[in-house]
Amino acid sequence: MTSTLKPEDKLKSGHRLSHPEPGDEVYITGISGSFPDSDSVLHLQENLFNKVDMVSDNDKRWKLAHHPNIPHRTGKVNNVHKFDATFFRIHYKQAHTMDPMGRILLEKAYEAIVDAGE
C-alpha cells in the first residue's frame, strides 16, 4: 500500500491525515437536524424563507425569571421528550434515563440515512 500523504497533510499536532484509496471514498448525502421551532430541515427552510422568529421569550421549558444571567430569548427544539424506544430496540426504562441529546442523535442519524436513500 503506497502512502498518499503530502507534506501539507501534516497537522499542527504532528499527526498526518490519511486519504482513502481511490474507490474507497465515503460520501455523506443525507441530511437531518434539530432546530428551534422547526421539526426538520425543510421546516427550518420554510421558517427562514418566511422570516419566522424561531427564538422566543416564552418559558415553556425553563423558568427564566429566576435566572437573571440567562438570556430571556432562547431557541427551543420541539418534542425533546418524545422518543420511539421500541423502534431503536432500547428498553423504555433505559431510554427514560438517556440524555435527551443522545436520543436526538439516534433519531437524526437515522433520518439522515433515510434521507440519503431517497
N, CA, C and O atoms as a printed pandas DataFrame, in Angstrom:
     atom_number atom_name residue_name chain_id  residue_number  x_coord  y_coord  z_coord
0              1         N          MET        A               1    0.849   -1.177    0.000
1              2        CA          MET        A               1    0.000    0.000    0.000
2              3         C          MET        A               1    0.890    1.235    0.000
3              4         O          MET        A               1    1.739    1.395    0.877
4              5         N          THR        A               2    0.701    2.085   -0.962
5              6        CA          THR        A               2    1.516    3.293   -1.061
6              7         C          THR        A               2    0.866    4.418   -0.287
7              8         O          THR        A               2   -0.358    4.504   -0.184
8              9         N          SER        A               3    1.700    5.265    0.246
9             10        CA          SER        A               3    1.189    6.393    1.018
10            11         C          SER        A               3    0.768    7.511    0.076
11            12         O          SER        A               3    1.498    7.872   -0.847
12            13         N          THR        A               4   -0.401    8.043    0.318
13            14        CA          THR        A               4   -0.886    9.155   -0.499
14            15         C          THR        A               4   -0.809   10.466    0.268
15            16         O          THR        A               4   -1.467   11.441   -0.096
16            17         N          LEU        A               5   -0.002   10.491    1.337
17            18        CA          LEU        A               5    0.103   11.688    2.168
18            19         C          LEU        A               5    1.078   12.677    1.566
19            20         O          LEU        A               5    2.116   12.301    1.021
20            21         N          LYS        A               6    0.729   13.934    1.672
21            22        CA          LYS        A               6    1.579   15.018    1.181
22            23         C          LYS        A               6    2.035   15.833    2.388
23            24         O          LYS        A               6    1.418   15.740    3.449
24            25         N          PRO        A               7    3.096   16.628    2.256
25            26        CA          PRO        A               7    3.549   17.434    3.393
26            27         C          PRO        A               7    2.463   18.345    3.952
27            28         O          PRO        A               7    2.433   18.591    5.158
28            29         N          GLU        A               8    1.572   18.851    3.106
29            30        CA          GLU        A               8    0.527   19.757    3.596
30            31         C          GLU        A               8   -0.542   19.021    4.398
31            32         O          GLU        A               8   -1.397   19.654    5.018
32            33         N          ASP        A               9   -0.498   17.678    4.391
33            34        CA          ASP        A               9   -1.454   16.889    5.155
34            35         C          ASP        A               9   -1.051   16.753    6.618
35            36         O          ASP        A               9   -1.780   16.148    7.404
36            37         N          LYS        A              10    0.086   17.301    6.990
37            38        CA          LYS        A              10    0.552   17.189    8.368
38            39         C          LYS        A              10   -0.165   18.224    9.226
39            40         O          LYS        A              10   -0.186   19.408    8.887
40            41         N          LEU        A              11   -0.743   17.786   10.321
41            42        CA          LEU        A              11   -1.460   18.668   11.228
42            43         C          LEU        A              11   -0.495   19.324   12.198
43            44         O          LEU        A              11    0.648   18.888   12.336
44            45         N          LYS        A              12   -0.949   20.365   12.867
45            46        CA          LYS        A              12   -0.118   21.049   13.856
46            47         C          LYS        A              12    0.329   20.102   14.960
47            48         O          LYS        A              12    1.405   20.274   15.533
48            49         N          SER        A              13   -0.486   19.114   15.256
49            50        CA          SER        A              13   -0.158   18.175   16.327
50            51         C          SER        A              13    0.926   17.189   15.917
51            52         O          SER        A              13    1.417   16.426   16.749
52            53         N          GLY        A              14    1.306   17.199   14.634
53            54        CA          GLY        A              14    2.303   16.255   14.147
54            55         C          GLY        A              14    1.679   15.025   13.518
55            56         O          GLY        A              14    2.364   14.268   12.830
56            57         N          HIS        A              15    0.388   14.812   13.742
57            58        CA          HIS        A              15   -0.297   13.687   13.123
58            59         C          HIS        A              15   -0.533   14.001   11.655
59            60         O          HIS        A              15   -0.522   15.162   11.245
60            61         N          ARG        A              16   -0.744   12.974   10.884
61            62        CA          ARG        A              16   -0.967   13.168    9.460
62            63         C          ARG        A              16   -2.384   12.717    9.096
63            64         O          ARG        A              16   -2.938   11.801    9.703
64            65         N          LEU        A              17   -2.943   13.373    8.108
65            66        CA          LEU        A              17   -4.250   12.980    7.597
66            67         C          LEU        A              17   -4.075   11.774    6.690
67            68         O          LEU        A              17   -3.060   11.652    6.003
68            69         N          SER        A              18   -5.039   10.903    6.683
69            70        CA          SER        A              18   -4.982    9.789    5.741
70            71         C          SER        A              18   -6.056   10.003    4.687
71            72         O          SER        A              18   -7.116   10.566    4.958
72            73         N          HIS        A              19   -5.764    9.552    3.507
73            74        CA          HIS        A              19   -6.705    9.672    2.400
74            75         C          HIS        A              19   -7.059    8.268    1.932
75            76         O          HIS        A              19   -6.178    7.415    1.825
76            77         N          PRO        A              20   -8.330    8.013    1.653
77            78        CA          PRO        A              20   -8.705    6.673    1.202
78            79         C          PRO        A              20   -8.159    6.398   -0.193
79            80         O          PRO        A              20   -7.929    7.308   -0.990
80            81         N          GLU        A              21   -7.963    5.135   -0.455
81            82        CA          GLU        A              21   -7.556    4.722   -1.790
82            83         C          GLU        A              21   -8.706    5.026   -2.752
83            84         O          GLU        A              21   -9.864    5.021   -2.335
84            85         N          PRO        A              22   -8.415    5.287   -4.015
85            86        CA          PRO        A              22   -9.488    5.530   -4.985
86            87         C          PRO        A              22  -10.484    4.368   -4.983
87            88         O          PRO        A              22  -10.098    3.201   -5.054
88            89         N          GLY        A              23  -11.753    4.706   -4.902
89            90        CA          GLY        A              23  -12.815    3.714   -4.840
90            91         C          GLY        A              23  -13.283    3.420   -3.423
91            92         O          GLY        A              23  -14.335    2.809   -3.241
92            93         N          ASP        A              24  -12.516    3.846   -2.403
93            94        CA          ASP        A              24  -12.881    3.613   -1.008
94            95         C          ASP        A              24  -13.455    4.855   -0.336
95            96         O          ASP        A              24  -13.627    4.864    0.883
96            97         N          GLU        A              25  -13.753    5.890   -1.090
97            98        CA          GLU        A              25  -14.249    7.134   -0.524
98            99         C          GLU        A              25  -15.643    6.927    0.072
99           100         O          GLU        A              25  -16.394    6.054   -0.363
100          101         N          VAL        A              26  -15.968    7.732    1.058
101          102        CA          VAL        A              26  -17.290    7.716    1.677
102          103         C          VAL        A              26  -17.961    9.044    1.359
103          104         O          VAL        A              26  -17.365   10.106    1.535
104          105         N          TYR        A              27  -19.191    8.982    0.894
105          106        CA          TYR        A              27  -19.938   10.189    0.571
106          107         C          TYR        A              27  -21.116   10.311    1.528
107          108         O          TYR        A              27  -21.892    9.371    1.700
108          109         N          ILE        A              28  -21.237   11.459    2.136
109          110        CA          ILE        A              28  -22.370   11.726    3.015
110          111         C          ILE        A              28  -23.382   12.515    2.198
111          112         O          ILE        A              28  -23.128   13.657    1.815
112          113         N          THR        A              29  -24.526   11.902    1.935
113          114        CA          THR        A              29  -25.502   12.541    1.058
114          115         C          THR        A              29  -26.829   12.842    1.745
115          116         O          THR        A              29  -27.701   13.470    1.145
116          117         N          GLY        A              30  -26.993   12.414    2.970
117          118        CA          GLY        A              30  -28.239   12.661    3.689
118          119         C          GLY        A              30  -28.072   13.797    4.674
119          120         O          GLY        A              30  -26.960   14.126    5.088
120          121         N          ILE        A              31  -29.190   14.389    5.041
121          122        CA          ILE        A              31  -29.147   15.496    5.995
122          123         C          ILE        A              31  -30.355   15.405    6.919
123          124         O          ILE        A              31  -31.438   14.979    6.520
124          125         N          SER        A              32  -30.143   15.808    8.138
125          126        CA          SER        A              32  -31.210   15.889    9.123
126          127         C          SER        A              32  -30.740   16.846   10.205
127          128         O          SER        A              32  -29.552   17.155   10.287
128          129         N          GLY        A              33  -31.644   17.308   11.021
129          130        CA          GLY        A              33  -31.233   18.210   12.087
130          131         C          GLY        A              33  -32.390   18.615   12.978
131          132         O          GLY        A              33  -33.561   18.460   12.630
132          133         N          SER        A              34  -32.026   19.138   14.135
133          134        CA          SER        A              34  -32.998   19.698   15.075
134          135         C          SER        A              34  -32.712   21.179   15.217
135          136         O          SER        A              34  -31.576   21.585   15.463
136          137         N          PHE        A              35  -33.734   21.966   15.062
137          138        CA          PHE        A              35  -33.579   23.413   15.090
138          139         C          PHE        A              35  -34.717   24.019   15.898
139          140         O          PHE        A              35  -35.769   23.395   16.038
140          141         N          PRO        A              36  -34.530   25.212   16.427
141          142        CA          PRO        A              36  -35.597   25.840   17.214
142          143         C          PRO        A              36  -36.896   25.960   16.417
143          144         O          PRO        A              36  -36.911   26.492   15.307
144          145         N          ASP        A              37  -37.970   25.462   16.994
145          146        CA          ASP        A              37  -39.315   25.529   16.401
146          147         C          ASP        A              37  -39.374   25.037   14.963
147          148         O          ASP        A              37  -40.213   25.496   14.188
148          149         N          SER        A              38  -38.502   24.114   14.599
149          150        CA          SER        A              38  -38.501   23.514   13.266
150          151         C          SER        A              38  -38.300   22.016   13.431
151          152         O          SER        A              38  -37.313   21.580   14.023
152          153         N          ASP        A              39  -39.226   21.235   12.913
153          154        CA          ASP        A              39  -39.171   19.790   13.103
154          155         C          ASP        A              39  -38.279   19.076   12.096
155          156         O          ASP        A              39  -37.977   17.896   12.272
156          157         N          SER        A              40  -37.851   19.770   11.042
157          158        CA          SER        A              40  -37.000   19.151   10.027
158          159         C          SER        A              40  -36.212   20.239    9.310
159          160         O          SER        A              40  -36.411   21.430    9.547
160          161         N          VAL        A              41  -35.323   19.810    8.439
161          162        CA          VAL        A              41  -34.540   20.763    7.655
162          163         C          VAL        A              41  -35.463   21.552    6.723
163          164         O          VAL        A              41  -35.277   22.754    6.530
164          165         N          LEU        A              42  -36.451   20.874    6.151
165          166        CA          LEU        A              42  -37.395   21.571    5.268
166          167         C          LEU        A              42  -38.232   22.589    6.040
167          168         O          LEU        A              42  -38.509   23.679    5.541
168          169         N          HIS        A              43  -38.628   22.230    7.250
169          170        CA          HIS        A              43  -39.388   23.163    8.090
170          171         C          HIS        A              43  -38.520   24.367    8.448
171          172         O          HIS        A              43  -39.006   25.499    8.460
172          173         N          LEU        A              44  -37.239   24.134    8.741
173          174        CA          LEU        A              44  -36.315   25.237    9.006
174          175         C          LEU        A              44  -36.211   26.141    7.783
175          176         O          LEU        A              44  -36.236   27.366    7.910
176          177         N          GLN        A              45  -36.094   25.544    6.606
177          178        CA          GLN        A              45  -36.000   26.321    5.372
178          179         C          GLN        A              45  -37.246   27.196    5.187
179          180         O          GLN        A              45  -37.138   28.375    4.851
180          181         N          GLU        A              46  -38.415   26.614    5.407
181          182        CA          GLU        A              46  -39.657   27.386    5.296
182          183         C          GLU        A              46  -39.665   28.547    6.286
183          184         O          GLU        A              46  -40.025   29.670    5.933
184          185         N          ASN        A              47  -39.268   28.269    7.527
185          186        CA          ASN        A              47  -39.247   29.320    8.544
186          187         C          ASN        A              47  -38.274   30.431    8.175
187          188         O          ASN        A              47  -38.577   31.609    8.364
188          189         N          LEU        A              48  -37.110   30.067    7.654
189          190        CA          LEU        A              48  -36.131   31.084    7.260
190          191         C          LEU        A              48  -36.640   31.919    6.091
191          192         O          LEU        A              48  -36.532   33.145    6.110
192          193         N          PHE        A              49  -37.195   31.259    5.072
193          194        CA          PHE        A              49  -37.709   31.990    3.910
194          195         C          PHE        A              49  -38.874   32.901    4.277
195          196         O          PHE        A              49  -39.044   33.971    3.691
196          197         N          ASN        A              50  -39.683   32.468    5.258
197          198        CA          ASN        A              50  -40.827   33.271    5.686
198          199         C          ASN        A              50  -40.488   34.232    6.824
199          200         O          ASN        A              50  -41.370   34.882    7.384
200          201         N          LYS        A              51  -39.205   34.313    7.155
201          202        CA          LYS        A              51  -38.699   35.226    8.190
202          203         C          LYS        A              51  -39.405   35.027    9.531
203          204         O          LYS        A              51  -39.763   35.991   10.209
204          205         N          VAL        A              52  -39.598   33.763    9.900
205          206        CA          VAL        A              52  -40.214   33.425   11.180
206          207         C          VAL        A              52  -39.163   33.557   12.276
207          208         O          VAL        A              52  -38.047   33.058   12.133
208          209         N          ASP        A              53  -39.513   34.221   13.355
209          210        CA          ASP        A              53  -38.621   34.349   14.502
210          211         C          ASP        A              53  -38.730   33.063   15.317
211          212         O          ASP        A              53  -39.745   32.821   15.970
212          213         N          MET        A              54  -37.693   32.249   15.277
213          214        CA          MET        A              54  -37.716   30.956   15.963
214          215         C          MET        A              54  -37.135   31.032   17.367
215          216         O          MET        A              54  -37.053   30.020   18.063
216          217         N          VAL        A              55  -36.737   32.212   17.779
217          218        CA          VAL        A              55  -36.231   32.445   19.127
218          219         C          VAL        A              55  -37.326   33.191   19.877
219          220         O          VAL        A              55  -37.818   34.221   19.417
220          221         N          SER        A              56  -37.701   32.662   21.034
221          222        CA          SER        A              56  -38.832   33.260   21.748
222          223         C          SER        A              56  -38.472   33.535   23.202
223          224         O          SER        A              56  -37.451   33.079   23.716
224          225         N          ASP        A              57  -39.341   34.292   23.836
225          226        CA          ASP        A              57  -39.121   34.597   25.253
226          227         C          ASP        A              57  -40.092   33.832   26.158
227          228         O          ASP        A              57  -40.242   34.175   27.331
228          229         N          ASN        A              58  -40.752   32.800   25.624
229          230        CA          ASN        A              58  -41.651   32.024   26.487
230          231         C          ASN        A              58  -40.828   31.100   27.385
231          232         O          ASN        A              58  -39.673   30.792   27.090
232          233         N          ASP        A              59  -41.431   30.676   28.460
233          234        CA          ASP        A              59  -40.722   29.810   29.403
234          235         C          ASP        A              59  -41.366   28.427   29.438
235          236         O          ASP        A              59  -41.617   27.870   30.507
236          237         N          LYS        A              60  -41.631   27.881   28.245
237          238        CA          LYS        A              60  -42.285   26.575   28.185
238          239         C          LYS        A              60  -41.389   25.448   28.692
239          240         O          LYS        A              60  -41.882   24.362   28.995
240          241         N          ARG        A              61  -40.103   25.685   28.788
241          242        CA          ARG        A              61  -39.211   24.643   29.288
242          243         C          ARG        A              61  -38.490   25.042   30.567
243          244         O          ARG        A              61  -38.306   24.214   31.459
244          245         N          TRP        A              62  -38.085   26.283   30.663
245          246        CA          TRP        A              62  -37.339   26.748   31.831
246          247         C          TRP        A              62  -37.995   28.008   32.373
247          248         O          TRP        A              62  -38.518   28.823   31.612
248          249         N          LYS        A              63  -37.966   28.161   33.671
249          250        CA          LYS        A              63  -38.458   29.378   34.318
250          251         C          LYS        A              63  -37.291   30.358   34.391
251          252         O          LYS        A              63  -36.498   30.328   35.332
252          253         N          LEU        A              64  -37.200   31.215   33.397
253          254        CA          LEU        A              64  -36.045   32.105   33.271
254          255         C          LEU        A              64  -36.092   33.287   34.225
255          256         O          LEU        A              64  -35.063   33.921   34.457
256          257         N          ALA        A              65  -37.245   33.599   34.780
257          258        CA          ALA        A              65  -37.340   34.741   35.689
258          259         C          ALA        A              65  -36.466   34.547   36.922
259          260         O          ALA        A              65  -36.013   35.521   37.523
260          261         N          HIS        A              66  -36.230   33.309   37.296
261          262        CA          HIS        A              66  -35.414   33.010   38.476
262          263         C          HIS        A              66  -33.917   33.026   38.168
263          264         O          HIS        A              66  -33.095   32.900   39.075
264          265         N          HIS        A              67  -33.563   33.181   36.894
265          266        CA          HIS        A              67  -32.157   33.142   36.473
266          267         C          HIS        A              67  -31.853   34.383   35.627
267          268         O          HIS        A              67  -31.929   34.318   34.400
268          269         N          PRO        A              68  -31.516   35.493   36.250
269          270        CA          PRO        A              68  -31.327   36.739   35.508
270          271         C          PRO        A              68  -30.126   36.730   34.561
271          272         O          PRO        A              68  -30.069   37.558   33.652
272          273         N          ASN        A              69  -29.174   35.829   34.744
273          274        CA          ASN        A              69  -27.991   35.809   33.885
274          275         C          ASN        A              69  -28.195   35.029   32.590
275          276         O          ASN        A              69  -27.350   35.080   31.697
276          277         N          ILE        A              70  -29.299   34.314   32.483
277          278        CA          ILE        A              70  -29.594   33.555   31.271
278          279         C          ILE        A              70  -30.401   34.447   30.334
279          280         O          ILE        A              70  -31.338   35.109   30.780
280          281         N          PRO        A              71  -30.060   34.480   29.042
281          282        CA          PRO        A              71  -30.847   35.290   28.099
282          283         C          PRO        A              71  -32.316   34.867   28.124
283          284         O          PRO        A              71  -32.627   33.678   28.185
284          285         N          HIS        A              72  -33.202   35.837   28.078
285          286        CA          HIS        A              72  -34.632   35.534   28.151
286          287         C          HIS        A              72  -35.186   35.053   26.818
287          288         O          HIS        A              72  -36.223   34.391   26.790
288          289         N          ARG        A              73  -34.527   35.365   25.727
289          290        CA          ARG        A              73  -34.960   34.867   24.418
290          291         C          ARG        A              73  -34.068   33.692   24.046
291          292         O          ARG        A              73  -32.854   33.838   23.900
292          293         N          THR        A              74  -34.683   32.536   23.895
293          294        CA          THR        A              74  -33.933   31.327   23.576
294          295         C          THR        A              74  -34.635   30.551   22.468
295          296         O          THR        A              74  -35.844   30.674   22.275
296          297         N          GLY        A              75  -33.867   29.759   21.755
297          298        CA          GLY        A              75  -34.412   28.858   20.752
298          299         C          GLY        A              75  -34.572   27.477   21.365
299          300         O          GLY        A              75  -33.622   26.928   21.923
300          301         N          LYS        A              76  -35.756   26.922   21.267
301          302        CA          LYS        A              76  -36.038   25.628   21.891
302          303         C          LYS        A              76  -36.434   24.612   20.826
303          304         O          LYS        A              76  -37.259   24.893   19.956
304          305         N          VAL        A              77  -35.836   23.432   20.909
305          306        CA          VAL        A              77  -36.147   22.347   19.987
306          307         C          VAL        A              77  -37.467   21.714   20.420
307          308         O          VAL        A              77  -37.691   21.485   21.609
308          309         N          ASN        A              78  -38.326   21.434   19.463
309          310        CA          ASN        A              78  -39.627   20.815   19.748
310          311         C          ASN        A              78  -39.474   19.335   20.104
311          312         O          ASN        A              78  -38.530   18.677   19.666
312          313         N          ASN        A              79  -40.391   18.831   20.884
313          314        CA          ASN        A              79  -40.544   17.398   21.162
314          315         C          ASN        A              79  -39.276   16.730   21.690
315          316         O          ASN        A              79  -38.941   15.619   21.279
316          317         N          VAL        A              80  -38.582   17.394   22.586
317          318        CA          VAL        A              80  -37.340   16.841   23.136
318          319         C          VAL        A              80  -37.601   15.550   23.906
319          320         O          VAL        A              80  -36.750   14.661   23.921
320          321         N          HIS        A              81  -38.748   15.436   24.537
321          322        CA          HIS        A              81  -39.017   14.288   25.396
322          323         C          HIS        A              81  -39.696   13.131   24.670
323          324         O          HIS        A              81  -39.924   12.082   25.273
324          325         N          LYS        A              82  -40.022   13.296   23.394
325          326        CA          LYS        A              82  -40.635   12.206   22.635
326          327         C          LYS        A              82  -39.527   11.357   22.010
327          328         O          LYS        A              82  -38.586   11.885   21.418
328          329         N          PHE        A              83  -39.652   10.039   22.148
329          330        CA          PHE        A              83  -38.649    9.127   21.608
330          331         C          PHE        A              83  -39.283    7.757   21.435
331          332         O          PHE        A              83  -39.940    7.259   22.349
332          333         N          ASP        A              84  -39.096    7.146   20.280
333          334        CA          ASP        A              84  -39.642    5.821   19.999
334          335         C          ASP        A              84  -38.606    4.760   20.379
335          336         O          ASP        A              84  -37.866    4.265   19.529
336          337         N          ALA        A              85  -38.570    4.428   21.653
337          338        CA          ALA        A              85  -37.570    3.480   22.161
338          339         C          ALA        A              85  -37.719    2.107   21.513
339          340         O          ALA        A              85  -36.720    1.441   21.244
340          341         N          THR        A              86  -38.945    1.679   21.261
341          342        CA          THR        A              86  -39.175    0.373   20.653
342          343         C          THR        A              86  -38.551    0.299   19.269
343          344         O          THR        A              86  -37.957   -0.718   18.911
344          345         N          PHE        A              87  -38.679    1.358   18.493
345          346        CA          PHE        A              87  -38.109    1.378   17.149
346          347         C          PHE        A              87  -36.601    1.166   17.191
347          348         O          PHE        A              87  -36.050    0.445   16.359
348          349         N          PHE        A              88  -35.935    1.790   18.154
349          350        CA          PHE        A              88  -34.480    1.675   18.273
350          351         C          PHE        A              88  -34.060    0.488   19.145
351          352         O          PHE        A              88  -32.876    0.306   19.428
352          353         N          ARG        A              89  -35.035   -0.313   19.564
353          354        CA          ARG        A              89  -34.790   -1.506   20.376
354          355         C          ARG        A              89  -34.049   -1.180   21.673
355          356         O          ARG        A              89  -33.101   -1.860   22.064
356          357         N          ILE        A              90  -34.511   -0.131   22.313
357          358        CA          ILE        A              90  -33.969    0.287   23.601
358          359         C          ILE        A              90  -35.082    0.127   24.632
359          360         O          ILE        A              90  -36.211    0.560   24.407
360          361         N          HIS        A              91  -34.763   -0.487   25.745
361          362        CA          HIS        A              91  -35.757   -0.683   26.798
362          363         C          HIS        A              91  -36.264    0.683   27.256
363          364         O          HIS        A              91  -35.488    1.630   27.380
364          365         N          TYR        A              92  -37.561    0.777   27.503
365          366        CA          TYR        A              92  -38.143    2.077   27.848
366          367         C          TYR        A              92  -37.529    2.672   29.105
367          368         O          TYR        A              92  -37.413    3.893   29.209
368          369         N          LYS        A              93  -37.132    1.837   30.065
369          370        CA          LYS        A              93  -36.506    2.368   31.279
370          371         C          LYS        A              93  -35.138    2.968   30.972
371          372         O          LYS        A              93  -34.768    4.005   31.523
372          373         N          GLN        A              94  -34.392    2.308   30.087
373          374        CA          GLN        A              94  -33.092    2.848   29.701
374          375         C          GLN        A              94  -33.276    4.127   28.890
375          376         O          GLN        A              94  -32.542    5.095   29.089
376          377         N          ALA        A              95  -34.243    4.141   27.986
377          378        CA          ALA        A              95  -34.497    5.336   27.178
378          379         C          ALA        A              95  -34.891    6.511   28.060
379          380         O          ALA        A              95  -34.533    7.655   27.780
380          381         N          HIS        A              96  -35.628    6.224   29.126
381          382        CA          HIS        A              96  -36.069    7.281   30.038
382          383         C          HIS        A              96  -34.886    7.931   30.756
383          384         O          HIS        A              96  -34.941    9.114   31.090
384          385         N          THR        A              97  -33.824    7.172   30.994
385          386        CA          THR        A              97  -32.656    7.715   31.696
386          387         C          THR        A              97  -31.603    8.279   30.752
387          388         O          THR        A              97  -30.631    8.883   31.205
388          389         N          MET        A              98  -31.780    8.092   29.441
389          390        CA          MET        A              98  -30.801    8.602   28.473
390          391         C          MET        A              98  -30.835   10.124   28.422
391          392         O          MET        A              98  -31.874   10.746   28.643
392          393         N          ASP        A              99  -29.695   10.700   28.130
393          394        CA          ASP        A              99  -29.613   12.135   27.885
394          395         C          ASP        A              99  -30.455   12.453   26.648
395          396         O          ASP        A              99  -30.339   11.746   25.646
396          397         N          PRO        A             100  -31.287   13.476   26.680
397          398        CA          PRO        A             100  -32.091   13.815   25.501
398          399         C          PRO        A             100  -31.252   14.018   24.237
399          400         O          PRO        A             100  -31.711   13.716   23.135
400          401         N          MET        A             101  -30.040   14.521   24.387
401          402        CA          MET        A             101  -29.196   14.715   23.196
402          403         C          MET        A             101  -28.817   13.375   22.568
403          404         O          MET        A             101  -28.676   13.288   21.348
404          405         N          GLY        A             102  -28.653   12.341   23.372
405          406        CA          GLY        A             102  -28.370   11.009   22.841
406          407         C          GLY        A             102  -29.546   10.463   22.056
407          408         O          GLY        A             102  -29.372    9.853   21.001
408          409         N          ARG        A             103  -30.744   10.684   22.575
409          410        CA          ARG        A             103  -31.945   10.244   21.859
410          411         C          ARG        A             103  -32.099   11.005   20.547
411          412         O          ARG        A             103  -32.416   10.414   19.515
412          413         N          ILE        A             104  -31.876   12.306   20.590
413          414        CA          ILE        A             104  -31.988   13.121   19.376
414          415         C          ILE        A             104  -30.939   12.698   18.358
415          416         O          ILE        A             104  -31.224   12.636   17.162
416          417         N          LEU        A             105  -29.727   12.406   18.821
417          418        CA          LEU        A             105  -28.669   11.957   17.915
418          419         C          LEU        A             105  -29.076   10.676   17.196
419          420         O          LEU        A             105  -28.880   10.562   15.986
420          421         N          LEU        A             106  -29.635    9.714   17.916
421          422        CA          LEU        A             106  -30.103    8.482   17.279
422          423         C          LEU        A             106  -31.154    8.772   16.216
423          424         O          LEU        A             106  -31.078    8.257   15.101
424          425         N          GLU        A             107  -32.132    9.595   16.565
425          426        CA          GLU        A             107  -33.211    9.910   15.629
426          427         C          GLU        A             107  -32.686   10.618   14.385
427          428         O          GLU        A             107  -33.049   10.261   13.265
428          429         N          LYS        A             108  -31.839   11.612   14.579
429          430        CA          LYS        A             108  -31.365   12.409   13.451
430          431         C          LYS        A             108  -30.389   11.626   12.581
431          432         O          LYS        A             108  -30.364   11.816   11.365
432          433         N          ALA        A             109  -29.586   10.753   13.178
433          434        CA          ALA        A             109  -28.695    9.905   12.381
434          435         C          ALA        A             109  -29.524    8.977   11.495
435          436         O          ALA        A             109  -29.213    8.794   10.318
436          437         N          TYR        A             110  -30.573    8.397   12.061
437          438        CA          TYR        A             110  -31.456    7.539   11.276
438          439         C          TYR        A             110  -32.122    8.333   10.146
439          440         O          TYR        A             110  -32.174    7.874    9.005
440          441         N          GLU        A             111  -32.626    9.522   10.471
441          442        CA          GLU        A             111  -33.283   10.348    9.456
442          443         C          GLU        A             111  -32.314   10.734    8.339
443          444         O          GLU        A             111  -32.715   10.791    7.177
444          445         N          ALA        A             112  -31.053   10.999    8.664
445          446        CA          ALA        A             112  -30.063   11.345    7.642
446          447         C          ALA        A             112  -29.794   10.152    6.729
447          448         O          ALA        A             112  -29.637   10.320    5.520
448          449         N          ILE        A             113  -29.740    8.953    7.298
449          450        CA          ILE        A             113  -29.532    7.752    6.483
450          451         C          ILE        A             113  -30.728    7.525    5.571
451          452         O          ILE        A             113  -30.559    7.185    4.400
452          453         N          VAL        A             114  -31.929    7.708    6.094
453          454        CA          VAL        A             114  -33.133    7.570    5.270
454          455         C          VAL        A             114  -33.124    8.626    4.165
455          456         O          VAL        A             114  -33.450    8.321    3.018
456          457         N          ASP        A             115  -32.754    9.859    4.500
457          458        CA          ASP        A             115  -32.693   10.934    3.514
458          459         C          ASP        A             115  -31.674   10.616    2.421
459          460         O          ASP        A             115  -31.891   10.952    1.257
460          461         N          ALA        A             116  -30.583    9.981    2.779
461          462        CA          ALA        A             116  -29.556    9.633    1.795
462          463         C          ALA        A             116  -30.063    8.605    0.800
463          464         O          ALA        A             116  -29.599    8.559   -0.339
464          465         N          GLY        A             117  -31.019    7.776    1.226
465          466        CA          GLY        A             117  -31.534    6.740    0.346
466          467         C          GLY        A             117  -32.618    7.209   -0.596
467          468         O          GLY        A             117  -33.025    6.464   -1.488
468          469         N          GLU        A             118  -33.095    8.427   -0.419
469          470        CA          GLU        A             118  -34.183    8.928   -1.277
470          471         C          GLU        A             118  -33.658    9.424   -2.596
471          472         O          GLU        A             118  -34.433    9.878   -3.438
